[in-house]
Amino acid sequence: MSTTIALAGNPNSGKTTLFNALTGARQHVGNYPGVTVERKEGFYVENGLRFKVIDLPGMYSLTAYSLEEVVARNFLVQEKPAVIVNILDASNLERNLYLTVQFMELGIPVCIALNMIDAAQKRGIQIDADKLAGLMGVPVVATVARSGQGTAELMQATGRMIETGEPKAPLVISYGEDIDEALAEMEQEISALAVDSEFPARWLALKFLENDEQILEMCKTADPALSVKLEKIKERLARHIAGTMDTCTEAVIADHRYGYIKALVRQGVVSHHQDQDRLFISDRIDRVVTNRFAGPLIMIAVIMGLYHFTFTYSGLPVAWLEGLFGWLGGLTEAALPDGLLKSLIVSGVIDGAGGVLGFTPIIMFMFFGIAILEDSGYLARVAFMLDRVFRSFGLHGSSVMPFIISGGIAGGCVVPGVMATRTIKSPRERLATLLTAPFMNCGAKLPVFALLVGAFFAENEARVMLLITLIAWSGALLSAKLLRSTVIRGESTPFVMELPPYRLPTFRGLLIHTWERTWQYVKKAGTIILAISIVLWALMTFPGLPDSQLEAFEQQRESLHAAAVDAVEAELLLIDAKEAEAALRHSIAGRIGTAMERVSYLAGFDWRTNIALVGGFAAKEVVVSTLGTAYSLGEVDPEQTGSLSATLASDPNWNPVVAFALIVFTIFYAPCFVAVVCIAREAGSWKWGAFSIIFNTVIAFGLAVLVYQLGSSGIFGA
């Protein structure tokens, strides 16, 4: 039987590094029930101790400003871990102790890990851990999580706290006469009416004064009459503080809390042995890396380096996987007789699963590169530099990397891009990013662009591809602005972030982060794509041609038997192609494509293009192969589309205007089904997945119609 302990602390305090050091491979990653916040748990087994360790989301406060903070607080109150191991960044002690004080006000047993003590000492900061422990009344252990220094002692101190089992009385801080009087009055009201809550009465009153939305709603639901009384006390206090101090209650509470912390550390806890004004290594690097002019250029170079690393070194394993699935397909072709079962296994199962798993090396290398940027501290600088631009469109600086991962530089993937939005604290900005990241030019769209640009814009390929990239970014930002002004309306959340010091990532930490994310991608995307591939196969296979048409094609073949061998072979291929086209048009997908022509003609799309776009709802790569089938070319390799390009270029129904309208539509229309599922899961509701399909497709079709109609009228000189 193991005892549950929780690791908690500010972001960038080394909490996850300590979790990895304690649990190693004995860890599991999932989500908290009902939300998309990541839950990590593992086991520490050493020196006779056995703990179940929960790695709580990073947080700055117990006042729930973000979903992560709500989840962390609910876990602490509802599941009641035996001890909170509170990880502090020793070089930013006062700021980190702000959360510690809130834990103690809640009455939770706390053991402090004074982490990165080596970095603090290099900056000339000396901390007396024993003195701090005596003043705060809790164990304090100096640690260096990266090297494992102090971790055994930390767990021993935690074990001793659990053995003693002495309850900790909640810490009481004076917040000044006015607030203390209001707190006492509110505490008396709460205790008298006995609100059904696991929170201490004084702490509830304090959160009420801090306008904690979850606590306000909880009190209103539990006892409306009590809520009204507390609101009156809160409003009376707020008017008094505003009139006498020209500030708000929350600011006064924060000031007194920091005052309490300063009084602690100035009692000989912290001493400085170097000039505090000197520039340290991180500061020196930031003078260049975040420079107004050099910073963006360095950022572009780093991002380009990330993609070069990803696609250069993932090429060989991608080829291995393609060869493996090609071998499995060939083996199945030879082993099974012709028929529906063979078609299902080859086209529906092997090609479907192979298509997704073929992306796995790319995803793995990309996540490894991103883990380096995250763990080194550079990703925080990217968000910092681009926050101003993104804020003007209702997004966050943290929205930058999900856009880039999704294909901001052509070649990404929306699925990991959507997953990357987990780093965005604000629910509104996170949702806006989720819904607009699919506008980026993911790798699945590139075969479509390559096909159409090569066929109709061969003389200006580079310029057209640059234009496609600019259209995608502009559309995403403008759509985000539209969403933030309408369906996701609300005040922008301040983008408050710290720039952590640069650190050299540990190889073990990089491997753990890469494995976690890659496995999530395979687990979520693989099963879904497989099911969708089978559905798509069925739509393009059934109901099949009527017997009368099959007999007609067979009679045409029999009539050629007396002709020359070469002529027979050529004519038979032509008959096969016509039969394939007729079967496709007669299939469910073909009928859908034909029916859609009643509207799609406005954008210049015929029934064959419609079928391809229907297939593209499953995966954008399907557009090229479906176009090949629709034009009686059989299965087309997306990487070798020369013959299809020539066919489209010579077809009277196609021209540069139609091609560019299809390019614009492909940029914006509904994400692939895997991405839709991920959007629904990350947003916490399937309605947002459905909204993404409808919203994106409406925008895509409207823009495609605009391009086609204006282009056909000659306004562009085409």
C-alpha positions in Angstrom: 0.0 0.0 0.0 1.5 3.4 -1.0 0.8 6.8 0.4 -0.1 9.6 -2.0 2.0 12.8 -2.0 1.7 15.7 -4.5 4.4 17.7 -6.2 3.3 21.4 -6.6 5.0 24.6 -7.5 5.4 27.4 -10.0 6.0 26.7 -13.6 9.8 26.4 -14.4 10.6 25.6 -10.8 12.0 22.1 -11.8 8.9 20.3 -10.6 8.6 17.9 -13.6 12.4 17.3 -13.5 12.0 16.3 -9.8 9.0 14.1 -10.7 11.1 12.3 -13.4 14.0 11.9 -11.0 11.7 10.3 -8.3 9.6 8.1 -10.5 11.7 7.3 -13.6 9.9 4.8 -15.8 7.3 4.1 -13.0 4.9 6.8 -14.2 1.7 7.1 -16.1 0.2 10.0 -18.1 -3.5 10.6 -18.6 -6.1 13.4 -18.1 -8.0 14.4 -15.1 -11.6 13.2 -15.3 -13.8 15.6 -17.4 -11.0 17.9 -18.4 -8.0 17.9 -20.8 -5.5 18.9 -18.2 -2.7 16.4 -18.1 -2.4 14.2 -15.0 1.0 12.6 -14.3 1.4 10.0 -11.5 4.2 7.6 -10.7 5.7 5.7 -7.8 8.8 6.4 -5.6 10.1 3.2 -4.1 13.4 3.5 -2.2 15.0 3.3 1.3 11.9 1.5 2.6 9.6 4.3 1.4 6.8 3.8 -1.1 4.9 6.8 -2.3 2.4 7.4 -5.1 3.5 10.7 -6.5 1.1 13.1 -8.3 2.7 15.8 -10.4 0.2 18.7 -10.2 -0.1 21.3 -13.0 2.2 24.3 -12.5 0.5 27.2 -10.8 1.3 30.6 -9.3 -1.6 30.8 -6.9 -4.5 28.9 -5.3 -6.9 31.5 -6.5 -8.2 29.7 -9.6 -7.3 31.9 -12.6 -6.8 29.0 -15.0 -8.2 25.5 -15.5 -4.9 24.0 -14.3 -5.1 25.9 -11.0 -8.7 24.8 -10.6 -7.7 21.1 -11.2 -4.8 21.4 -8.8 -6.8 23.0 -6.0 -9.7 20.5 -6.4 -7.2 17.6 -6.2 -5.6 18.9 -3.0 -9.0 19.5 -1.3 -10.9 16.4 -2.5 -8.2 13.7 -2.6 -6.2 15.0 0.3 -2.6 13.9 -0.3 -0.7 13.1 2.8 1.9 15.8 2.1 2.5 18.5 -0.5 6.1 18.6 -1.7 6.3 22.2 -2.7 9.1 22.8 -5.1 10.6 26.3 -5.0 13.1 28.0 -7.4 15.8 29.0 -4.9 16.9 31.9 -7.0 13.4 33.4 -6.9 12.5 32.5 -3.3 10.1 35.3 -2.4 7.9 34.9 -5.5 7.8 31.1 -5.0 6.9 31.4 -1.4 3.7 33.2 -2.3 2.2 29.8 -3.3 3.7 28.1 -0.2 2.0 30.6 2.1 -1.4 29.8 0.4 -0.9 26.1 0.9 -0.3 26.8 4.6 -3.3 29.0 4.8 -5.4 26.1 3.5 -4.0 23.9 6.3 -2.3 21.3 4.1 1.0 19.6 5.3 3.9 21.0 3.3 7.4 19.9 2.8 9.6 22.4 0.9 12.1 21.4 -1.8 14.5 24.3 -2.2 15.3 23.4 -5.8 18.1 24.6 -8.1 20.1 25.6 -5.0 23.3 25.4 -7.2 22.0 28.0 -9.6 21.1 30.3 -6.7 24.6 29.9 -5.3 26.2 30.8 -8.7 24.2 34.0 -8.6 25.6 34.8 -5.2 22.5 33.9 -3.3 22.9 32.0 0.0 19.9 30.5 1.7 19.8 29.1 5.2 17.4 26.2 4.8 17.4 25.4 8.6 16.5 29.0 9.4 13.7 29.0 6.9 12.4 25.7 8.2 12.3 27.1 11.8 10.5 30.3 10.8 7.9 28.5 8.7 7.5 25.4 10.9 7.8 23.0 7.9 10.7 20.8 6.7 13.0 22.5 4.1 15.5 20.4 2.0 17.9 21.9 -0.5 17.8 19.9 -3.8 19.2 19.9 -7.4 16.6 17.8 -9.2 18.7 17.6 -12.4 21.4 15.7 -10.7 19.3 14.0 -8.0 21.1 15.9 -5.2 18.9 16.1 -2.0 16.0 14.0 -3.4 16.6 11.1 -1.0 16.7 13.5 1.9 13.5 15.2 0.7 11.7 11.9 0.6 13.0 11.0 4.0 11.7 14.3 5.4 8.3 13.7 3.7 8.2 10.2 5.2 8.8 11.6 8.7 6.0 14.1 8.3 3.6 11.3 7.3 4.8 9.1 10.3 4.1 11.9 12.8 0.7 12.5 11.3 0.3 15.7 13.3 -2.5 17.9 11.8 -1.3 21.4 10.8 -3.4 24.4 11.8 -4.0 26.8 8.9 -1.6 29.7 8.8 -3.3 33.0 9.8 -1.8 36.2 8.3 -3.0 39.7 9.2 -4.2 41.6 6.2 -4.7 44.9 7.9 -7.5 46.0 10.3 -10.1 46.6 7.6 -9.7 43.2 5.8 -9.2 41.3 9.1 -12.5 42.6 10.4 -14.3 41.7 7.2 -12.7 38.2 7.3 -13.8 37.7 10.9 -17.4 38.7 10.1 -17.5 36.5 7.0 -16.0 33.6 8.8 -18.6 33.9 11.5 -21.4 33.9 8.9 -19.9 30.8 7.1 -19.5 28.9 10.4 -23.0 29.8 11.6 -24.7 28.5 8.5 -22.4 25.5 8.1 -21.8 25.6 4.4 -21.2 22.0 3.1 -17.5 22.5 2.1 -14.2 20.9 2.6 -12.5 24.3 2.7 -11.7 26.1 6.0 -14.1 28.9 6.8 -11.5 31.7 6.9 -9.9 30.5 3.7 -13.3 30.5 2.0 -13.9 34.1 3.1 -10.4 35.1 1.9 -11.1 33.6 -1.6 -14.5 35.4 -1.6 -12.6 38.7 -1.1 -10.2 37.7 -3.9 -13.2 37.2 -6.3 -12.3 33.5 -6.9 -15.0 32.6 -9.5 -15.2 28.9 -8.5 -15.7 29.8 -4.8 -18.2 32.5 -5.6 -20.3 30.0 -7.6 -19.9 27.2 -5.0 -21.2 29.5 -2.2 -24.1 30.8 -4.4 -25.2 27.2 -5.2 -24.7 25.8 -1.7 -26.5 28.7 0.1 -27.8 31.6 -1.9 -28.8 33.6 1.3 -25.2 33.2 2.7 -23.8 34.3 -0.7 -25.8 37.5 -0.6 -24.6 38.3 2.9 -21.0 37.7 1.9 -21.4 39.8 -1.2 -22.6 42.7 0.8 -19.6 42.5 3.2 -17.2 42.2 0.2 -18.8 45.2 -1.6 -18.7 47.3 1.5 -15.0 46.5 2.0 -14.2 47.1 -1.6 -15.8 50.6 -1.5 -14.0 51.5 1.7 -10.6 50.4 0.3 -11.2 52.1 -3.0 -12.1 55.3 -1.2 -9.3 55.3 1.3 -6.4 53.7 -0.6 -7.4 54.0 -4.2 -6.8 50.3 -4.9 -8.7 47.0 -4.8 -9.1 44.4 -2.1 -7.1 41.7 -4.0 -4.1 44.0 -4.4 -4.1 44.7 -0.6 -4.2 41.0 0.2 -1.4 40.3 -2.2 0.7 43.2 -0.7 0.3 41.9 2.8 1.0 38.3 1.8 4.3 39.5 0.1 5.0 41.6 3.2 4.7 38.5 5.4 7.2 36.7 3.1 9.7 39.6 3.1 9.6 39.6 6.9 10.5 35.9 6.9 13.4 36.0 4.4 14.9 39.1 6.0 15.5 37.3 9.3 18.8 35.9 8.1 17.3 33.4 5.6 18.8 35.0 2.5 22.1 36.7 2.0 23.8 38.0 -1.1 27.5 37.7 -1.8 27.7 39.3 -5.3 26.5 42.5 -6.9 22.9 41.9 -7.6 22.9 44.4 -10.5 25.3 42.4 -12.6 24.1 40.7 -15.7 24.0 36.9 -15.4 24.4 34.4 -18.3 20.7 34.3 -19.1 20.4 38.0 -19.0 23.4 38.4 -21.4 21.9 35.9 -23.8 18.5 37.6 -23.7 20.1 40.9 -24.6 20.6 39.3 -28.0 17.9 36.7 -28.3 15.0 39.0 -27.4 16.5 42.1 -29.1 13.9 44.0 -31.0 15.7 43.5 -34.3 17.9 40.5 -33.9 15.4 38.5 -31.9 12.9 37.8 -34.7 15.7 36.8 -37.1 17.1 34.4 -34.6 13.7 33.0 -33.9 13.1 32.3 -37.6 16.5 30.6 -37.8 15.7 28.4 -34.8 12.3 27.4 -36.2 13.9 26.6 -39.5 16.5 24.6 -37.8 13.8 22.7 -35.9 12.1 21.7 -39.2 15.3 20.9 -40.9 16.3 18.6 -38.0 12.8 17.0 -38.0 12.5 16.3 -41.7 16.2 15.4 -42.3 16.6 12.9 -39.6 13.1 11.4 -39.7 13.5 10.5 -43.4 15.1 7.1 -42.9 12.7 5.8 -40.3 9.8 7.1 -42.4 11.1 5.2 -45.4 11.5 2.0 -43.2 7.8 2.3 -42.1 6.7 2.9 -45.6 8.6 -0.2 -46.7 7.2 -2.2 -43.9 3.6 -1.4 -44.8 4.3 -1.8 -48.5 5.6 -5.2 -47.7 2.5 -6.1 -45.7 0.3 -4.8 -48.5 2.1 -6.9 -51.1 2.0 -9.9 -48.8 -1.7 -9.5 -48.4 -2.3 -8.9 -52.1 -0.5 -12.3 -52.9 -2.1 -14.2 -50.0 -5.8 -13.3 -50.4 -8.1 -13.8 -53.4 -9.6 -10.8 -55.1 -12.8 -9.6 -53.3 -14.1 -7.2 -50.7 -12.1 -8.8 -47.8 -8.9 -8.2 -49.6 -9.8 -4.7 -50.6 -10.9 -3.9 -47.0 -7.6 -5.2 -45.5 -5.3 -3.6 -48.0 -7.1 -0.3 -48.6 -9.0 0.1 -45.4 -6.7 -1.4 -42.7 -3.1 -1.5 -43.9 -3.1 1.8 -45.9 -5.2 3.5 -43.2 -3.0 2.5 -40.2 0.2 2.8 -42.3 -0.7 6.4 -43.3 -0.9 7.5 -39.7 2.0 5.4 -38.3 4.1 6.6 -41.2 4.0 10.1 -39.6 5.2 8.8 -36.3 8.9 9.4 -36.8 8.2 12.9 -38.0 6.1 13.5 -34.9 8.7 12.0 -32.6 11.6 14.0 -34.0 9.5 17.2 -33.9 8.5 16.6 -30.3 12.1 15.9 -29.4 13.2 19.2 -30.9 10.3 21.1 -29.2 11.3 19.4 -25.9 14.8 20.9 -26.3 13.3 24.4 -26.9 11.0 24.0 -23.9 13.5 22.6 -21.4 16.2 25.0 -22.4 13.9 28.0 -21.8 13.9 29.3 -25.4 10.2 28.6 -26.1 9.2 31.2 -23.4 11.2 33.8 -25.4 9.4 33.0 -28.6 6.0 33.6 -26.9 7.3 36.8 -25.3 8.5 38.3 -28.6 5.3 37.5 -30.5 2.8 38.2 -27.8 2.2 41.8 -28.9 1.3 40.8 -32.5 -0.9 37.9 -31.4 -2.7 40.0 -28.7 -4.0 42.4 -31.3 -5.9 39.5 -32.8 -7.2 38.2 -29.5 -4.6 35.4 -29.1 -1.8 34.8 -26.7 2.0 34.7 -27.1 1.6 31.1 -26.2 -0.4 30.5 -29.4 2.7 30.9 -31.5 4.1 27.4 -31.1 0.8 25.5 -31.8 0.5 27.5 -35.0 4.1 26.6 -36.0 3.7 22.9 -35.1 0.4 22.8 -37.1 2.2 24.0 -40.3 3.0 27.7 -39.9 6.1 26.7 -41.8 4.6 24.3 -44.3 5.0 20.7 -43.3 3.7 20.4 -39.7 0.7 18.5 -38.4 -2.5 19.8 -36.8 -2.8 17.0 -34.3 0.3 17.8 -32.2 -0.4 21.5 -32.9 -3.7 21.1 -31.2 -2.2 19.1 -28.3 0.4 21.9 -27.9 -2.4 24.4 -26.9 -2.3 22.8 -23.5 0.4 25.3 -22.6 -2.1 28.2 -22.9 -3.5 29.0 -19.5 -6.4 31.2 -20.6 -9.5 29.2 -21.7 -10.7 31.8 -24.3 -7.3 32.3 -26.0 -6.8 28.5 -25.9 -10.1 27.8 -27.6 -9.4 30.5 -30.3 -6.1 28.9 -31.0 -7.6 25.4 -31.1 -10.1 26.5 -33.8 -7.6 28.5 -36.0 -4.5 26.3 -35.8 -6.0 24.0 -38.6 -5.7 26.9 -41.1 -1.9 26.3 -41.1 -0.4 24.4 -44.1 0.1 20.9 -42.6 2.2 18.3 -44.4 -1.0 16.6 -45.6 -2.0 19.7 -47.6 1.4 19.9 -49.4 0.7 17.2 -52.0 -2.4 19.1 -53.1 -0.5 22.3 -53.3 2.4 20.7 -55.2 -0.1 19.1 -57.7 -2.0 22.3 -58.5 1.0 24.7 -58.4 3.0 22.4 -60.7 0.1 22.1 -63.1 -1.0 25.7 -63.4 1.7 28.0 -61.9 4.9 26.2 -62.8 6.7 29.5 -63.7 6.1 31.1 -60.3 6.1 28.1 -57.9 8.1 29.8 -55.2 6.0 33.0 -55.2 2.7 31.0 -55.2 3.9 28.9 -52.3 4.9 32.0 -50.3 1.5 33.5 -51.1 -0.2 30.3 -49.8 1.7 30.6 -46.5 0.8 34.3 -46.1 -2.9 33.5 -46.9 -2.9 30.8 -44.2 -1.4 33.0 -41.5 -3.6 36.0 -42.4 -6.7 33.9 -42.4 -5.9 32.3 -39.1 -5.3 35.6 -37.3 -8.3 37.3 -38.9 -10.5 34.4 -38.0 -9.2 34.4 -34.4 -10.1 38.1 -34.2 -13.6 37.3 -35.5 -14.1 34.5 -33.0 -12.9 36.6 -30.1 -15.3 39.3 -31.1 -18.3 37.0 -31.4 -18.6 33.4 -30.1 -15.6 33.6 -27.8 -16.2 37.1 -26.7 -14.6 38.2 -23.4 -11.8 40.2 -21.9 -8.3 39.2 -22.9 -6.4 37.5 -20.1 -3.1 39.2 -19.3 -0.2 37.3 -20.6 2.0 37.0 -17.5 4.9 34.7 -17.9 8.3 34.4 -16.5 11.5 34.1 -18.6 13.2 31.1 -16.9 17.0 31.0 -16.9 18.5 29.0 -19.7 19.3 25.5 -18.8 21.0 22.5 -20.5 18.2 19.9 -20.9 18.9 16.4 -19.5 18.8 13.6 -22.0 16.6 11.5 -19.8 14.1 14.3 -19.5 14.0 14.8 -23.2 13.4 11.1 -23.8 10.6 11.0 -21.3 8.8 14.1 -22.8 9.2 12.8 -26.3 7.9 9.3 -25.5 4.9 10.7 -23.6 3.8 12.9 -26.5 4.6 10.5 -29.3 2.7 7.7 -27.6 -0.4 9.9 -27.1 -0.3 10.8 -30.8 -0.1 7.1 -31.9 -2.8 6.1 -29.4 -5.3 8.8 -30.3 -4.6 9.2 -34.0 -4.0 5.6 -35.0 -7.2 4.1 -33.9 -9.3 6.9 -35.2 -7.7 7.1 -38.6 -8.1 3.3 -39.0 -11.8 3.6 -38.4 -12.1 6.5 -40.8 -10.1 4.8 -43.5 -12.5 1.8 -43.4 -15.5 4.1 -43.6 -14.0 6.0 -46.6 -13.2 2.7 -48.3 -16.9 1.7 -47.9 -18.2 5.0 -49.2 -16.0 4.6 -52.4 -16.8 0.9 -52.9 -20.5 0.4 -52.3 -23.0 -0.2 -53.7 -21.0 -1.1 -56.8 -22.1 -1.1 -60.4 -25.4 -2.9 -61.4 -25.0 -6.2 -63.1 -26.2 -4.7 -66.4 -23.3 -2.2 -66.5 -20.8 -4.9 -65.4 -22.0 -7.1 -68.3 -21.7 -4.3 -70.7 -18.1 -3.7 -69.8 -17.4 -7.4 -70.0 -18.9 -7.6 -73.5 -16.6 -4.7 -74.6 -13.6 -6.7 -73.4 -14.7 -9.9 -75.1 -15.2 -8.0 -78.4 -11.5 -7.1 -78.4 -10.1 -10.7 -78.3 -9.7 -10.9 -82.0 -7.6 -7.7 -82.3 -3.8 -7.3 -82.2 -2.2 -7.9 -78.8 -0.9 -4.3 -78.3 -4.3 -2.8 -79.2 -6.1 -5.3 -77.0 -4.0 -4.4 -74.0 -4.4 -0.6 -74.5 -8.2 -0.9 -75.1 -8.6 -3.2 -72.1 -6.8 -0.6 -69.9 -9.2 2.1 -71.3 -12.2 -0.1 -70.5 -10.9 -0.8 -67.0 -10.5 3.0 -66.5 -14.0 3.7 -67.7 -15.4 1.0 -65.4 -13.5 2.4 -62.4 -14.9 5.9 -63.2 -18.4 4.5 -63.5 -18.1 2.5 -60.3 -16.8 5.6 -58.5 -19.6 7.8 -59.8 -22.2 5.1 -58.8 -20.7 4.7 -55.3 -22.1 6.6 -52.3 -19.2 9.0 -52.5 -19.8 9.6 -56.2 -23.5 10.3 -55.7 -22.6 12.8 -52.9 -20.1 14.5 -55.3 -22.7 14.7 -58.1 -25.3 16.2 -55.7 -22.8 18.7 -54.4 -22.3 20.1 -57.9 -25.6 22.1 -57.5 -23.7 24.4 -55.1 -20.0 23.7 -55.8 -20.2 25.0 -59.4 -20.1 28.5 -57.8 -16.4 27.8 -56.9 -15.7 25.9 -60.1 -15.6 22.4 -58.6 -17.1 19.5 -60.6 -18.3 16.2 -59.2 -14.8 14.6 -59.3 -13.3 17.4 -57.3 -16.2 17.1 -54.8 -15.4 13.4 -54.3 -11.8 14.3 -53.6 -12.8 17.0 -51.1 -15.2 14.6 -49.4 -12.2 12.2 -49.0 -10.1 15.0 -47.8 -12.4 15.3 -44.7 -10.7 12.1 -43.5 -7.2 13.1 -44.5 -6.0 15.8 -46.9 -3.5 13.4 -48.6 -6.6 11.6 -49.9 -7.5 14.5 -52.2 -4.7 13.7 -54.7 -5.2 10.0 -54.8 -9.0 10.4 -55.1 -8.6 12.9 -58.0 -6.4 10.3 -59.7 -9.1 7.7 -59.3 -11.8 10.1 -60.4 -9.9 10.8 -63.6 -9.4 7.0 -64.3 -5.8 6.9 -63.5 -6.1 4.4 -60.7 -4.3 4.8 -57.5 -1.9 7.8 -57.6 1.2 8.3 -55.5 1.0 11.8 -53.9 4.7 12.2 -54.4 4.5 11.5 -58.1 1.7 13.4 -59.6 3.1 14.3 -63.0 0.5 12.4 -65.1 -2.3 13.8 -63.1 -0.9 17.3 -63.4 -0.8 16.9 -67.2 -4.4 15.6 -67.2 -5.7 18.5 -65.1 -3.8 21.1 -67.1 -5.3 19.7 -70.4 -8.9 19.3 -69.0 -11.2 22.1 -70.3 -12.9 22.2 -66.9 -9.7 23.3 -65.2 -7.7 26.5 -65.4 -5.5 28.6 -63.1 -8.6 30.3 -61.5 -10.2 26.9 -60.7 -6.9 25.7 -59.4 -6.3 28.7 -57.1 -9.9 28.5 -55.8 -9.2 24.9 -54.9 -5.9 25.9 -53.2 -7.7 28.5 -51.1 -10.5 26.0 -50.2 -7.9 23.4 -49.2 -6.1 25.9 -46.9 -9.2 26.7 -44.9 -11.7 23.8 -45.1 -12.5 21.4 -42.3 -9.6 19.8 -40.5 -9.1 16.1 -40.9 -11.2 13.9 -38.7 -8.3 13.1 -36.4 -7.7 16.8 -35.8 -11.5 17.3 -35.2 -11.5 14.6 -32.6 -8.5 16.1 -30.9 -10.1 19.6 -31.0 -13.2 18.2 -29.4 -11.2 16.4 -26.7 -9.0 19.4 -25.9 -11.9 21.8 -25.9 -13.9 19.4 -23.6 -16.9 19.3 -25.9 -17.9 17.7 -29.2 -19.7 20.9 -30.1 -16.4 22.6 -30.8 -15.3 19.8 -33.1 -18.6 20.2 -35.1 -18.1 24.0 -35.0 -14.6 23.7 -36.4 -16.0 21.6 -39.4 -18.8 24.0 -40.2 -16.9 27.3 -39.5 -13.8 26.4 -41.4 -15.8 25.0 -44.4 -18.1 28.0 -44.6 -15.1 30.3 -44.7 -13.3 28.1 -47.2 -16.2 27.9 -49.6 -16.9 31.6 -49.3 -13.3 32.5 -50.2 -13.2 29.9 -53.0 -16.3 31.3 -54.6 -14.9 34.8 -54.3 -11.7 33.8 -55.9 -13.4 31.9 -58.7 -16.0 34.5 -59.5 -13.6 37.4 -59.5 -11.0 35.4 -61.4 -13.6 34.3 -64.0 -14.7 37.9 -64.5 -11.2 38.8 -65.5 -10.6 41.2 -62.6 -7.2 39.6 -61.9 -6.3 39.7 -65.6 -6.4 36.0 -65.8 
